[in-house]
């Protein structure tokens, strides 16, 4: 039996096991979790940063000995972490080494509309685009990905995505795990399907995208991580096209959430589970001080996301601080306060959908918004045909606060800043929103197939 045939047989067995349950693996199996590299800053000045990011095709072995065709930034699959700092002047040269047009959207970054990387900032094959901006927001975990009108979903599916870290004076002074790749770990979680040859299998139907048989974390199948310190900080991104995840620990130990999409919460929040829809992020701290020598896992449903192999001797870590940041309360407008309100009604039709009864049109502005003015946006999910799982509603160019969920106060995990909010069937979510930069931006469902099929609109801030 030749090596290629043996590898394909092993792949078929791996896919069969993955489709049945990811929890069937025994300790000692799997692959070391890949940690994305930090992208080199080419500007030595502490007040500025300069990066080069190239999108290009690649070859990736998700299963040993089985090469797959993929896409990536500065590598074969996914991309490096861009580490930025509040107040910093940033320049990013984005080069398109693909055979087709793309864009790079800075998801969660507050920048002018023409620097946002939405469908208006197309980069043709062989061309480049160089956005320049000042980082104008506090510490947070953001991400970047294509945003090509009608052609985003499969570009992301094949690997075009990466994380952005913003640091500031507050994050510098908090006693949280901060050594990258050791106790401060990025987790880009995706569900993916593969064919019998080991290539990624992207397909859609009127129902949407089939759930992936395999969970990848940072592009690693069946990942494990060696834990060497008492506490571990995980920066979790749901980078799936359409699947929701509810994360929990196998031993039911708490996930201590310290941040949401737009940055730190005011105080840590101990949770038994963590729900993230596509595009949402959260930072959590895990305490392994009582798990020395054990093997635990982060799970979603009956599937193992990441296995933790805890050392018998752990380096000490400080406790999570009682206070993290000062955000101020989320308060509704005073009686008689004149504040603009807008309604966004989401209705799905299988793989497609509409917002306020309209499909996306690049030549149509759906809203005009005044710079610096507070508004209340109501996002209502009307359901529809073949609807399941709700809609993650994302707004470009800002971070907002959740005011209410179906007339009730939002849960504690939604009291921080966010740029993506999940709205289930029949739910109505009010958000308090304000824009500090000018330009044309997008709002859309972050189920990428819905976005591609027209569940998106655009607005101008001036």
N, C-alpha and C positions, 0 to 999 in steps of 0.2 A: 504494500500500500504506500503510495507516494505521500509526501508531506502535505501537498495541497488538498488531496482527497481526505486525509486524516483530519486536517483543520476544518474542512467543510462538514464532516460528520460531527465533530465536536461542536461546531456552530449550531447545527440542527438540534443537537441535544440541549445546548444552552438556551436556544429560543423556546424549545418545548418546555423546559423547566421554568423559564421566565414567564411564559404565558399562563402556567398553572399557578405558581406562587413564587415570589422572590424570597420568601421566608424559609424555603427549603434548604438554603445553603448552610453548610456547617462551618464553624470557626476554622480558620486556616486557609479557606478557599478565597477566591476573588482577586482583586487587583488593588495595588496601592492607589489611593486617591491622587489624581493629578492636581497639582496646584498651579494655576495660571501664573506666568511670570509677570513681574511689574515692568511696565514699559519704561524704557530709559528716557529720562528727561535730557534733551540735548542743550538746554540753556542752563549754564551754571549759576545764573543769578537767582537769589532766593525770592525775588519779586515776580519772576516770570517762569513759564514752562513752555517747552517746545517738543512736540511729539510728531512722529511719522507713523502712520497706520496704513497698511496695505491690505486690501481685500483681494484674495486670490484663491484659485482651486488648490486642493491638496489631496493627499492619500493618508487615511487614518486606519489603524488597526484597533477596532473596538474589541475584537476577539483575536487572540494570538494566532498569527499566521494567516489572517484573512483581511486583506487590504480592502478599504471602502473608499469610494470617491466622496470627497467632502469639500466644504468651503471654510475659510478661516481668515482671521486678521493676523498677519505676522506669524502665521503658523498654519497647520493643516486643518484644525477644527477649533472653533471659538476664537477668543482673542485675549490679549494681555489686559491686566488691570491698569487703568489710568489713574494715577494718584494725583489729585489736585488739592489746592489749598484756598480757603476763603481769602478774597482780595487779590489773588494772583492773576496776572495777565497771561492768557493761555493762547497758544497757536498750535493747531493740529493739521498737518498736511495729510489728507486722506487720498491715497492713490488707488485707482481702480484697475487691478490686474485681472479682472474677470472678463468673460466673453460677452457680457451683457451689462446694461446700465444698472446702477444701484444708487442708494443714498446711505448716509449714516446719521441716524437721529439720536440725539443725546437725551435719552428718556429720563425725565425728572430735572434736567438742568434748566435753570432760569436764564435764558439768553434772548437776544433779539430774534425776531422771526426769521430773518435771512441767515442766521447762524444755527438754526434749530435742526437742520438736516431732514426736514420733512419732504413730502413729495415734490415740492417746488425746487429743491436743491439737488437736481439730478447730476450724477457723475457718469459721464459716458465712458465706455470701455477705452482704456488707455489714457484717460484724463485724470486730473486731480482736482481737489477742492480744499481750500485752506480757510476754515473758519477761525476767527479771532474774537475773543471775549474776555471779560473779567469775571471771575467766579464771584457771584453775588448772592450766596446763600450759605447757611451753616453746614456743619459736618453731616454727612449722609452717605448712604450707599445707593448709587444710581446705576444705570446701565446704558449700553448703546447697541443699536441694531439697525438693519435696513428699514426704510419706510417708503419703498417704491410703490406708487399708486397701482393697485391691482396685481402686484407682484412681490409682496412682502413675505407671505407665509412660507413659501418653499425656500426662499433665500435663508430665512431664519432656521428652518427645519434642517437644512444641510450644514449649518454651523456658524452663520454670521451673527455673533452676539458676544458681548464682553461686559465687564463691570467697570464702574467708575467709583472711586473713593474720594470723598471730600473730607478734609480735616480742617480744624480751626482751634482757637484757643481753648474752647470748652472741651473738645475731645482730647487735647493735649494734657489737660489737668485731671481728667477722670481716671480713676484706678480701675480700668477695664483691660482685659487681655488685648495686647496690641502688637505682638511680634508676628509679623505676617508669615503665614505658612506653618507656624508652630502652635500658637494658641489663638490666633486671629485668622479664621479660615473662611474663604469664599466658597459658597455652594451654589452653583448654577444647575438647577434641577430641571430635567427635560424627560418626557416620555417619547420613545422612538420605536418605530417598526423597522425590521430588516427583512430582505428577501433571502432565499436559500443560498445565494452567492455571497452574502455578507454585506451587501450594499444597503444603505438607507432606502427605505421604501415609503415614499410620500404619496399618499392617495387621498382623494376626497370623494364624497358622494353627496346626495341631497341632504343626508343626515349630518354631514360635517366630516371631521377627521377621525378615523378609528383610533381609539386609545392605544398607546404604544405598549408593546409586549415587554420592552426593556426600559428600565429607568437608568438614565445617565446622569452622573454628577460630575461636573467639570469635564464632560466627555468621557468619563470612566464608567464602564459597566461593572456591576458587582463590586463597588469600591469599599475599601477599608482604610481607616486612619489610626495611626499609633498616637495614643494620648499620653503625654509626658508631664502635663501640669494639672493641677487640681481643677482649674476652671478653663473652659474653652468657649471662645466667642465665635459664633457662626453667623455669617452674613448670607442669608438665604434669599435667592431669587427664583421665582417660578418663571422659567423661560420657555415653558411649553407653549405650543400654539393654541391649545384650547382646553387642556385638562386642569382641573382644580386639584389641590393637594391639601390634606389635613395631616400635619405632622405631629407625632408624639413619640416619646421615648418608650423603648420596649419594656423597661422596668417601671414605667409610670412615674419616673422622677420628673420634676417640673422643668419646663422651659421658661427661663426668666427673660422676658422680652424687654429690651432696652431701647429699641428704635423701630420706627415704621418707615414708609417710603421716603419721607422728606427729612428724616433725622431723628434725634433722640426724643423719647417720651420725657415727661417731667419727672417721673419716678419709675423704677423698674416694676414690671408686672409679672407675677408668677402665674403660669398657665399650664394646664394639663395637656392642651393641644394648641396648634397654630394653623389657622386656615389661610391659604394664599391662593388667589386666582391668578391667571396669566398676567404678568407685568408687575405684580405686587412684590415688595421686598419686606423683610423684617430681620432685625438683629436680635439674637438670643444668646444667653450665657448658660452653659451647662456646668453643673458641679459634679465632679468625679471623685471627690475626696473620700467618699465611702464606697467606691467601686474599684478599689485597687485590685489589679490582677484579673478583673472580670472582662467579659466581652458583652457589650450592649449594642443597641442599634437605634438609629432614628428611622421610624417607620411612617408609612402613609397607608392607611387601611391595613390590608394584610400583606403589604409589600415592604421589603427592606430597602430603605433609601441609602443609608450609609452605616457601615459597621464600625464601632469604636473598640479598639483593642487597648485596654487600659493597663499601663505599666504597674508593676507591683510597688515601685518607688516613684512617687510623684513630686515634682518641684512645687513649692508652695505658691499660692496665688492670693491676692487680696480679695476680700469680700466685695460684692457689687455694691457701689455706694447707694445710699438711700435717696439721694437727689441727683438728677442727671442734667436737666436743662430748665430754663424758665421760658415757658411758652405763653402763659396767660390763659384764662378760661375761654372756652368757646361759648359765646353768648349770642342769643338771637337779637335782632334789632329791637330797639326800644319802641313802645307804642307810639305811633305817629311818625316814626323815623322813615323818611323817604329813601328807600333803597331799591335799586333796579332788581327785578326778578325775571328769570327765564326758565322755560320748561323744555325738557328734552325727553321725548317719549320714544322708548326703544321697543321695536317689534321685530321678531325674527321669523324667517321663513326657511327653515332648514339651514343650509350653509350660508345663506345671505340674510340681510335684514335692512331695516330702515331706521332713521332717526327723524322724528317728527314727520313721518310719512314720506321721506325723500331719500333716494339713493345719492351717493356722493357725486358731485359734479365739480371738476377742477376749475371750471369757469364761473362758478357761482359762489358768492359770499353768503353764508347763512346767518351770520350775526356781526354786528358792529359794537365794539366794547370800548368804553372810555378808559384811558390810561389812568391807573392809580385809584380808581373808584371801586369800592366794595360792591359786590353783587351777591345775590342768592340764586343758585342754580338748583332746580329740582329735577332729578333724574328718575324717571318712572319706567319700570319694566312691564310692558303690556302683555308679555308672553308671545304666543304665536304658534305657528305650525312646527311640529317636531322640535319644540323648545325644551332644553334640559340644561341645568347647571348655571343659569343666570348669565349676566353680562358684566365683565370688568370694564368700567367706563373710565377712560384716560383722557386728561386734558393736557395739552402741551403748554410750555412757557410759564408754568407757575407751580406752586404747591398750595393746596387748599386745606380747609378744616371741615370736618363733617359736623353738621349742626344737628341732624336728626335722622332716624331710620324708621320709616313708617309711623311717624308722629311721636316716636319715643326717643329719649336721649341715646346717643350712640354708645356702644360698648367701650370700655376703657381703652382697648387696643386701638380704637379709631379716634382718640383724642389728640393725637399728634398730627403733624403735617403729612399730607398724602398727595399723590398725583394720579392714583388709580383706585377706584372704589368698586367693589362688587355689589351688583344690584340683582337680587334674585327675582324670580317670576312673582309678580304681584307686589313687589316692594317699591317704595318711594323714598329716595335718599335726598336730603337737602344738604348742600355744601356752601360754605362761605368762601368766596373766591375773589382775588384781586390780582391784577396784572401790573407789573412794574417795568415792563419792556414793551417796545412797539413792534408791530409786524403782523404777519399773517400766520396763524397757528391752526392746529387741528384738534378736534375732539372726536373720539371714536370708541367703538367696542374693541377691547384688546384681545378678543378671540381673533387671531390673525386672518382666518378665512372669512369671518364676518367683515372685517375691515376691508379686505381685498374685494369682496363682493358688494361693497357700497355702504356699509354701516358706519359712515364717517361724514363729518361736516367740517367746515372751516370758518374762521372768524378773523376779523382784523381788529387789532388794538391800536388806538391812536389818540 
